[in-house]
C-alpha cells in the first residue's frame, strides 16, 4: 500500500485540456544554453559519480564504528564511576566503624 500526502485524483480529458492550456499560458518554455547541456551531459556521464551508488553503511562505517566505540567507553566509564563511589562509601563506613571500635576498646586513664 502506497502512502501519499496528496491523494491521486482521476481527471477526465476535458479537465486535462483546460489544465494544459492554463499551464501553457502561465509557463513559458525556454531553451537551455548549449554549454549548459554539454556540461550536464559530462557531469552525468563522468566516472566521478560512481561513488554515489555505494550503500551508506559502507560509506559511513567509520562514523558508525566511532559512535559504537564511544557509547561503549561511556558506559564503561559510568560503571567504573559507580563502582568507585560504592567502594569509597564502603571505605569511609569501615574507617568510621573502626575508629568507634578502637575508641571504645581503649581503657580510660
N, C-alpha and C positions, 0 to 999 in steps of 0.2 A: 504494500500500500504506500503510495507516494503522498507526502505531506507538502502542501504549498500554502503560503500565507495569502496568495492571490488565487482565488478559485478560477478554474478554467471555465469559460463560458463559450458555448457554441453560438456563432453568429451566422446569419444567412448571407447569401451572396449580395443582396441589396445593401445591407448594413456594411459589408466589407467594402463595397464600391464607394459608399459615402465616406468611410474612414480613409480609404486610399486617396480620394480626391482632397479631403481636408489635409492629410499629411503632405500631399504634393504641393498644395497651396502654401503651407506653412514652411516646410523644409525645402531648402534649395540644394540640389545636388552639386557637389564640387568635384573637380578633377584634381587628384593629388599631384604634386610635382614629381617629375620623373626621377630626380635624385632621391626623393623620399622612398619611392617604390624600390629602387635598386638597393638602397641601404637596408630597407626592411627585408628584402629577399636575402641579402648577405647575412644579416643578423639571424634570420630564421634557419638558414641552411648551415651556418657555421658550426664547427665541431665543439666550440667552447660551451655550448648549451647542453651538451650531453650529460653533464653532471646534475642537471635538474631532475632527471628521472630516477635518481637513486632514492632508496627508502630513507625516510627521516631518521630511523633508528640508527642506521649506519652513519649518516651524516652527523648526527649529534651524539654519537656514542660516548665521546669524551665528556660531554656535559652530563650525560646520564650517569656515567661511572663516577664523576666527581660529586654529583648530588647524592648518590647512594653512599659513597665513602664518607662524605660529610655527615650524613644522617647517622651512620654507624658510630663515627667518632663522637658525635654529640650525645648519643645515647650512652656510650661507654663512659664519657666524662660525667654525665649526670649520675650514673650508677656509682661511680667512684666517689663523687662528692657526697652522696647519701651515705655510703659505707663509711667514709671518713668522719662524717658528722656523728653517726652512731658510735663509732669507736671512741671518738673524743668525749662524747657524753658518758660512755661507759667508764673511761679512764677517770674522768672527774668524779663520778659517783664512787668509784673504787677508792680514790685518794681521800675523799671526804669520810667514807666509812672507815678507812684505815686510820685516819687521824683521830676519829672519835674513839676507836678501839684502843689506840695507844694512849690516849689521854685518860681514859677510864681505868686502864690496867696499871698505870703507874701509882705507886704509893705516895701519899701526901707527906711531905717532910716538914 
